[in-house]
């Protein structure tokens, strides 16, 4: 098994590509070691000292490290942990713990606008963000303001504010006149 790595716009985050499916659908975000209890793979990754976050996409694992730790020191251990997991035959997620579908539910008078927002996020934004090892999901819409949740490499990324304001906000405002602003939320 050969695992490739890719840098992300977030210097504290590295993307690992094991060459096989990680999740069949959705994404899974583990912002803490405690959150990893439902995933044997996330538990193995968190066992490496200096890991502060783990995120799974369809074919990648994104790992966030503490600022005081160098990638050169923990990358070999992370490669080993990921390789051992896939060779062990264990599931990525425990039974009964399905990955998140992504977007928050929203109904009511803005349901049509929210549907358009989700469609644009799914078709234009999320695929691009996944290439950088992260995900952005819909969290809410209120009086023209779209609230988005950033995960994986996007959470805490120095360029995330620029991505939200100059990229996603402009895209949504262009196609959906009801959108006036985009703001990040922490869940």
MIDOSE-1310 file (N, C-alpha, C; in nm, 2 decimals, decimal comma, always signed):
residues 187
xxxx	+0,08/-0,12/+0,00/+0,00/+0,00/+0,00/+0,09/+0,12/+0,00; +0,06/+0,22/-0,09/+0,13/+0,34/-0,10/+0,04/+0,46/-0,07; +0,07/+0,54/+0,03/-0,02/+0,65/+0,07/+0,05/+0,78/+0,02; -0,02/+0,86/-0,06/+0,04/+0,99/-0,10/+0,00/+1,10/+0,00
xxxx	+0,07/+1,20/+0,01/+0,04/+1,32/+0,09/+0,03/+1,44/+0,00; -0,05/+1,53/+0,04/-0,06/+1,66/-0,03/-0,07/+1,77/+0,07; +0,00/+1,88/+0,05/-0,01/+2,00/+0,14/-0,15/+2,06/+0,11; -0,19/+2,14/+0,20/-0,32/+2,21/+0,19/-0,29/+2,36/+0,21
xxxx	-0,39/+2,45/+0,18/-0,36/+2,59/+0,21/-0,34/+2,62/+0,36; -0,38/+2,53/+0,44/-0,36/+2,54/+0,59/-0,23/+2,47/+0,63; -0,13/+2,55/+0,67/+0,00/+2,49/+0,70/+0,00/+2,39/+0,82; -0,11/+2,39/+0,90/-0,12/+2,30/+1,01/-0,19/+2,17/+0,97
xxxx	-0,23/+2,16/+0,84/-0,31/+2,04/+0,80/-0,24/+1,98/+0,68; -0,24/+1,84/+0,67/-0,19/+1,77/+0,57/-0,29/+1,67/+0,52; -0,30/+1,64/+0,39/-0,40/+1,55/+0,33/-0,33/+1,42/+0,29; -0,38/+1,31/+0,34/-0,33/+1,18/+0,32/-0,43/+1,10/+0,22
xxxx	-0,37/+1,05/+0,11/-0,45/+0,98/+0,01/-0,41/+0,83/+0,01; -0,49/+0,74/+0,07/-0,45/+0,60/+0,08/-0,47/+0,52/-0,04; -0,53/+0,58/-0,15/-0,55/+0,51/-0,27/-0,67/+0,42/-0,27; -0,76/+0,44/-0,18/-0,88/+0,36/-0,17/-0,99/+0,44/-0,10
xxxx	-1,11/+0,40/-0,11/-1,22/+0,47/-0,05/-1,21/+0,48/+0,10; -1,22/+0,60/+0,15/-1,23/+0,62/+0,30/-1,37/+0,62/+0,35; -1,46/+0,70/+0,29/-1,60/+0,70/+0,32/-1,68/+0,68/+0,19; -1,78/+0,60/+0,19/-1,86/+0,58/+0,07/-1,95/+0,70/+0,04
xxxx	-1,99/+0,77/+0,14/-2,07/+0,89/+0,12/-2,05/+0,99/+0,24; -2,07/+1,11/+0,22/-2,06/+1,22/+0,32/-1,91/+1,24/+0,37; -1,90/+1,31/+0,48/-1,78/+1,34/+0,54/-1,79/+1,31/+0,69; -1,67/+1,30/+0,76/-1,67/+1,28/+0,90/-1,56/+1,37/+0,96
xxxx	-1,60/+1,46/+1,06/-1,51/+1,55/+1,12/-1,49/+1,51/+1,27; -1,36/+1,51/+1,31/-1,33/+1,48/+1,44/-1,24/+1,59/+1,50; -1,30/+1,69/+1,55/-1,22/+1,81/+1,60/-1,14/+1,78/+1,73; -1,17/+1,67/+1,80/-1,10/+1,63/+1,92/-1,09/+1,48/+1,92
xxxx	-1,00/+1,43/+2,01/-0,98/+1,29/+2,03/-1,10/+1,23/+2,08; -1,18/+1,30/+2,17/-1,30/+1,24/+2,23/-1,40/+1,21/+2,12; -1,41/+1,30/+2,02/-1,50/+1,28/+1,91/-1,47/+1,16/+1,82; -1,35/+1,11/+1,83/-1,30/+1,00/+1,75/-1,35/+0,86/+1,80
xxxx	-1,42/+0,85/+1,91/-1,46/+0,72/+1,97/-1,54/+0,64/+1,87; -1,61/+0,70/+1,77/-1,69/+0,62/+1,68/-1,61/+0,57/+1,55; -1,48/+0,60/+1,55/-1,40/+0,57/+1,43/-1,27/+0,50/+1,47; -1,25/+0,38/+1,44/-1,12/+0,31/+1,47/-1,00/+0,38/+1,40
xxxx	-1,03/+0,43/+1,28/-0,92/+0,50/+1,20/-0,89/+0,63/+1,27; -0,98/+0,71/+1,31/-0,96/+0,84/+1,37/-0,89/+0,81/+1,51; -0,92/+0,71/+1,58/-0,86/+0,68/+1,71/-0,71/+0,65/+1,68; -0,68/+0,57/+1,58/-0,53/+0,54/+1,55/-0,46/+0,67/+1,52
xxxx	-0,52/+0,76/+1,44/-0,45/+0,88/+1,40/-0,43/+0,97/+1,52; -0,53/+0,98/+1,61/-0,52/+1,06/+1,73/-0,42/+1,01/+1,83; -0,39/+0,88/+1,81/-0,28/+0,82/+1,90/-0,14/+0,87/+1,87; -0,13/+0,94/+1,76/+0,00/+1,00/+1,72/+0,01/+1,13/+1,80
xxxx	+0,11/+1,15/+1,88/+0,13/+1,27/+1,96/+0,14/+1,40/+1,87; +0,06/+1,50/+1,90/+0,06/+1,62/+1,83/-0,06/+1,64/+1,73; -0,14/+1,54/+1,71/-0,26/+1,55/+1,63/-0,37/+1,62/+1,70; -0,43/+1,72/+1,64/-0,54/+1,80/+1,70/-0,67/+1,79/+1,63
xxxx	-0,67/+1,73/+1,51/-0,79/+1,71/+1,44/-0,78/+1,61/+1,32; -0,89/+1,54/+1,29/-0,89/+1,45/+1,18/-1,02/+1,47/+1,11; -1,01/+1,46/+0,97/-1,13/+1,47/+0,89/-1,12/+1,37/+0,78; -1,24/+1,31/+0,75/-1,25/+1,21/+0,64/-1,33/+1,26/+0,52
xxxx	-1,28/+1,24/+0,40/-1,36/+1,26/+0,28/-1,38/+1,13/+0,21; -1,42/+1,14/+0,09/-1,45/+1,01/+0,01/-1,32/+0,93/-0,01; -1,21/+1,00/-0,04/-1,09/+0,92/-0,06/-0,96/+0,98/+0,00; -0,98/+1,05/+0,11/-0,87/+1,11/+0,18/-0,90/+1,13/+0,33
xxxx	-0,78/+1,14/+0,40/-0,78/+1,17/+0,55/-0,70/+1,29/+0,56; -0,76/+1,39/+0,63/-0,69/+1,52/+0,65/-0,66/+1,52/+0,80; -0,53/+1,55/+0,83/-0,49/+1,56/+0,97/-0,44/+1,70/+1,00; -0,48/+1,75/+1,12/-0,44/+1,88/+1,17/-0,35/+1,86/+1,29
xxxx	-0,23/+1,93/+1,29/-0,14/+1,91/+1,40/-0,13/+2,04/+1,48; -0,07/+2,02/+1,60/-0,05/+2,13/+1,69/+0,07/+2,22/+1,63; +0,06/+2,35/+1,66/+0,17/+2,44/+1,60/+0,31/+2,40/+1,65; +0,32/+2,35/+1,77/+0,46/+2,32/+1,82/+0,52/+2,20/+1,76
xxxx	+0,44/+2,12/+1,68/+0,49/+2,00/+1,62/+0,53/+2,02/+1,47; +0,64/+1,96/+1,43/+0,68/+1,96/+1,29/+0,63/+1,84/+1,21; +0,59/+1,86/+1,09/+0,54/+1,75/+1,01/+0,65/+1,64/+0,99; +0,77/+1,69/+0,98/+0,88/+1,59/+0,96/+0,89/+1,49/+1,08
xxxx	+0,84/+1,53/+1,20/+0,85/+1,44/+1,31/+0,73/+1,35/+1,32; +0,61/+1,39/+1,28/+0,49/+1,30/+1,30/+0,44/+1,24/+1,17; +0,48/+1,29/+1,05/+0,43/+1,23/+0,93/+0,46/+1,08/+0,91; +0,58/+1,03/+0,95/+0,60/+0,88/+0,94/+0,51/+0,80/+1,03
xxxx	+0,48/+0,85/+1,15/+0,39/+0,78/+1,24/+0,25/+0,78/+1,18; +0,21/+0,89/+1,12/+0,07/+0,90/+1,07/+0,06/+0,81/+0,95; +0,16/+0,81/+0,86/+0,16/+0,71/+0,75/+0,14/+0,57/+0,80; +0,22/+0,54/+0,90/+0,21/+0,40/+0,96/+0,08/+0,37/+1,02
xxxx	+0,02/+0,47/+1,09/-0,11/+0,45/+1,15/-0,22/+0,42/+1,05; -0,22/+0,51/+0,94/-0,32/+0,49/+0,83/-0,30/+0,36/+0,76; -0,18/+0,33/+0,73/-0,15/+0,20/+0,66/-0,19/+0,08/+0,74; -0,16/+0,08/+0,87/-0,20/-0,03/+0,96/-0,35/-0,05/+0,97
xxxx	-0,42/+0,07/+0,97/-0,56/+0,06/+0,98/-0,62/-0,01/+0,86; -0,58/+0,03/+0,74/-0,64/-0,02/+0,62/-0,60/-0,17/+0,60; -0,48/-0,21/+0,64/-0,44/-0,34/+0,63/-0,50/-0,43/+0,74; -0,55/-0,37/+0,84/-0,62/-0,45/+0,95/-0,75/-0,51/+0,91
xxxx	-0,82/-0,44/+0,82/-0,95/-0,49/+0,78/-1,06/-0,43/+0,87; -1,03/-0,34/+0,97/-1,13/-0,28/+1,05/-1,20/-0,18/+0,97; -1,33/-0,15/+1,01/-1,40/-0,04/+0,94/-1,35/+0,10/+0,98; -1,37/+0,19/+0,89/-1,33/+0,33/+0,91/-1,42/+0,39/+1,02
xxxx	-1,55/+0,35/+1,02/-1,65/+0,40/+1,12/-1,71/+0,28/+1,18; -1,74/+0,28/+1,31/-1,81/+0,17/+1,38/-1,95/+0,16/+1,33; -2,00/+0,04/+1,35/-2,14/+0,01/+1,31/-2,24/+0,11/+1,38; -2,33/+0,16/+1,30/-2,43/+0,25/+1,36/-2,39/+0,39/+1,36
xxxx	-2,27/+0,42/+1,32/-2,22/+0,56/+1,31/-2,20/+0,60/+1,16; -2,30/+0,66/+1,11/-2,29/+0,70/+0,97/-2,23/+0,83/+0,96; -2,15/+0,86/+0,85/-2,10/+0,99/+0,83/-2,21/+1,09/+0,81; -2,17/+1,22/+0,84/-2,27/+1,33/+0,82/-2,30/+1,35/+0,67
xxxx	-2,43/+1,38/+0,64/-2,46/+1,41/+0,51/-2,41/+1,55/+0,47; -2,39/+1,63/+0,57/-2,33/+1,76/+0,54/-2,42/+1,88/+0,59; -2,52/+1,91/+0,51/-2,60/+2,03/+0,53/-2,70/+2,02/+0,64; -2,72/+2,13/+0,71/-2,83/+2,13/+0,81/-2,96/+2,14/+0,74
xxxx	-3,06/+2,09/+0,81/-3,20/+2,10/+0,75/-3,25/+2,24/+0,77; -3,34/+2,28/+0,67/-3,40/+2,42/+0,68/-3,52/+2,41/+0,60; -3,63/+2,45/+0,67/-3,76/+2,46/+0,59/-3,82/+2,59/+0,63; -3,94/+2,62/+0,57/-4,00/+2,74/+0,60/-4,01/+2,83/+0,48
xxxx	-4,03/+2,96/+0,50/-4,05/+3,05/+0,38/-3,92/+3,06/+0,29; -3,81/+3,03/+0,35/-3,68/+3,04/+0,27/-3,64/+2,91/+0,21; -3,72/+2,81/+0,21/-3,68/+2,68/+0,16/-3,63/+2,67/+0,02; -3,69/+2,75/-0,07/-3,65/+2,75/-0,21/-3,51/+2,81/-0,22
xxxx	-3,49/+2,93/-0,15/-3,36/+2,99/-0,15/-3,25/+2,90/-0,09; -3,28/+2,83/+0,02/-3,19/+2,74/+0,08/-3,16/+2,63/-0,01; -3,26/+2,58/-0,08/-3,23/+2,47/-0,18/-3,13/+2,51/-0,29; -3,14/+2,64/-0,33/-3,05/+2,69/-0,43/-2,91/+2,71/-0,37
xxxx	-2,90/+2,75/-0,25/-2,77/+2,77/-0,18/-2,70/+2,63/-0,17; -2,78/+2,53/-0,12/-2,72/+2,40/-0,11/-2,68/+2,34/-0,24; -2,75/+2,36/-0,34/-2,72/+2,31/-0,48/-2,59/+2,38/-0,53; -2,57/+2,51/-0,51/-2,45/+2,58/-0,55/-2,33/+2,53/-0,47
xxxx	-2,35/+2,51/-0,34/-2,24/+2,46/-0,25/-2,20/+2,32/-0,30; -2,30/+2,23/-0,32/-2,27/+2,10/-0,37/-2,20/+2,09/-0,50; -2,24/+2,17/-0,60/-2,19/+2,16/-0,73/-2,07/+2,24/-0,76; -2,05/+2,35/-0,69/-1,94/+2,44/-0,72/-1,83/+2,46/-0,61
xxxx	-1,88/+2,46/-0,48/-1,79/+2,49/-0,37/-1,73/+2,36/-0,31; -1,81/+2,27/-0,27/-1,76/+2,15/-0,20/-1,66/+2,07/-0,28; -1,67/+2,05/-0,41/-1,57/+1,97/-0,48/-1,43/+2,04/-0,48; -1,43/+2,17/-0,49/-1,31/+2,25/-0,49/-1,24/+2,24/-0,35
xxxx	-1,33/+2,26/-0,25/-1,27/+2,26/-0,11/-1,22/+2,12/-0,07; -1,29/+2,01/-0,12/-1,24/+1,88/-0,10/-1,10/+1,85/-0,15; -1,07/+1,92/-0,26/-0,94/+1,90/-0,32/-0,83/+1,96/-0,22; -0,87/+2,05/-0,14/-0,78/+2,11/-0,04/-0,79/+2,03/+0,09
xxxx	-0,87/+1,93/+0,10/-0,87/+1,85/+0,22/-0,97/+1,89/+0,33; -1,08/+1,96/+0,28/-1,18/+2,01/+0,38/-1,32/+2,00/+0,32; -1,41/+2,06/+0,39/-1,55/+2,06/+0,35/-1,61/+2,19/+0,41; -1,71/+2,24/+0,34/-1,79/+2,35/+0,38/-1,94/+2,31/+0,37
xxxx	-2,01/+2,32/+0,48/-2,15/+2,28/+0,48/-2,24/+2,39/+0,52; -2,37/+2,39/+0,47/-2,47/+2,48/+0,51/-2,51/+2,46/+0,65; -2,52/+2,57/+0,73/-2,56/+2,57/+0,87/-2,69/+2,64/+0,89; -2,71/+2,75/+0,81/-2,83/+2,83/+0,83/-2,84/+2,95/+0,74
xxxx	-2,96/+3,00/+0,73/-2,99/+3,12/+0,64/-3,09/+3,21/+0,72; -3,05/+3,34/+0,74/-3,14/+3,43/+0,81/-3,12/+3,57/+0,76; -3,23/+3,62/+0,71/-3,23/+3,76/+0,66/-3,12/+3,80/+0,56; -3,09/+3,71/+0,47/-2,99/+3,73/+0,37/-2,85/+3,68/+0,40
xxxx	-2,83/+3,64/+0,53/-2,70/+3,59/+0,57/-2,70/+3,44/+0,57; -2,60/+3,39/+0,50/-2,57/+3,24/+0,49/-2,47/+3,21/+0,59; -2,50/+3,11/+0,68/-2,40/+3,06/+0,78/-2,35/+2,93/+0,73; -2,21/+2,92/+0,72/-2,15/+2,80/+0,68/-2,05/+2,74/+0,78
xxxx	-2,04/+2,61/+0,79/-1,95/+2,54/+0,88/-1,83/+2,49/+0,80; -1,71/+2,53/+0,85/-1,59/+2,49/+0,78/-1,53/+2,37/+0,85; -1,48/+2,27/+0,78/-1,43/+2,15/+0,84/-1,30/+2,11/+0,78; -1,22/+2,02/+0,84/-1,10/+1,97/+0,79/-1,00/+2,08/+0,77
xxxx	-0,93/+2,08/+0,66/-0,83/+2,18/+0,63/-0,88/+2,32/+0,63; -1,01/+2,34/+0,61/-1,07/+2,47/+0,60/-1,09/+2,53/+0,74; -1,11/+2,45/+0,84/-1,12/+2,50/+0,98/-0,99/+2,56/+1,03; -0,98/+2,68/+1,06/-0,86/+2,74/+1,11/-0,76/+2,78/+1,00
xxxx	-0,80/+2,77/+0,87/-0,70/+2,80/+0,76/-0,69/+2,95/+0,75; -0,56/+3,00/+0,74/-0,54/+3,14/+0,73/-0,62/+3,21/+0,61; -0,64/+3,13/+0,50/-0,71/+3,19/+0,38/-0,86/+3,16/+0,38; -0,91/+3,10/+0,49/-1,05/+3,07/+0,49/-1,14/+3,19/+0,49
xxxx	-1,11/+3,30/+0,55/-1,19/+3,42/+0,55/-1,19/+3,48/+0,41; -1,08/+3,48/+0,34/-1,08/+3,52/+0,20/-1,16/+3,43/+0,11; -1,15/+3,30/+0,13/-1,23/+3,21/+0,06/-1,38/+3,23/+0,08; -1,42/+3,25/+0,20/-1,56/+3,28/+0,23/-1,61/+3,41/+0,17
xxxx	-1,54/+3,52/+0,19/-1,58/+3,65/+0,15/-1,57/+3,67/+0,00; -1,45/+3,64/-0,06/-1,42/+3,67/-0,20/-1,47/+3,56/-0,29; -1,47/+3,44/-0,24/-1,51/+3,33/-0,33/-1,66/+3,29/-0,32; -1,69/+3,23/-0,20/-1,82/+3,18/-0,18/-1,93/+3,29/-0,18
xxxx	-1,90/+3,39/-0,10/-2,00/+3,50/-0,09/-2,03/+3,56/-0,23; -1,93/+3,59/-0,31/-1,95/+3,65/-0,44/-2,03/+3,55/-0,53; -1,99/+3,42/-0,52/-2,07/+3,32/-0,60/-2,21/+3,32/-0,57; -2,24/+3,31/-0,44/-2,38/+3,30/-0,39/-2,46/+3,42/-0,43
xxxx	-2,40/+3,54/-0,40/-2,47/+3,67/-0,43/-2,49/+3,68/-0,58; -2,40/+3,63/-0,67/-2,42/+3,64/-0,81/-2,54/+3,56/-0,86; -2,56/+3,44/-0,81/-2,66/+3,35/-0,85/-2,79/+3,37/-0,77; -2,78/+3,41/-0,65/-2,90/+3,42/-0,56/-2,91/+3,56/-0,50
xxxx	-2,99/+3,64/-0,56/-3,00/+3,78/-0,51/-3,04/+3,80/-0,37; -3,11/+3,70/-0,31/-3,15/+3,71/-0,17/-3,03/+3,70/-0,07; -2,92/+3,65/-0,12/-2,80/+3,64/-0,03/-2,73/+3,77/-0,03; -2,70/+3,82/+0,09/-2,63/+3,95/+0,11/-2,49/+3,93/+0,17
xxxx	-2,47/+3,82/+0,25/-2,35/+3,80/+0,32/-2,33/+3,65/+0,36; -2,20/+3,61/+0,37/-2,17/+3,48/+0,42/-2,09/+3,49/+0,55; -2,12/+3,41/+0,65/-2,05/+3,41/+0,77/-2,01/+3,27/+0,82; -1,90/+3,25/+0,88/-1,86/+3,12/+0,93/-1,93/+3,09/+1,06
xxx	-1,95/+2,97/+1,10/-2,00/+2,93/+1,23/-1,91/+2,82/+1,28; -1,90/+2,81/+1,41/-1,83/+2,70/+1,48/-1,94/+2,62/+1,54; -1,93/+2,49/+1,52/-2,04/+2,40/+1,57/-1,98/+2,33/+1,70
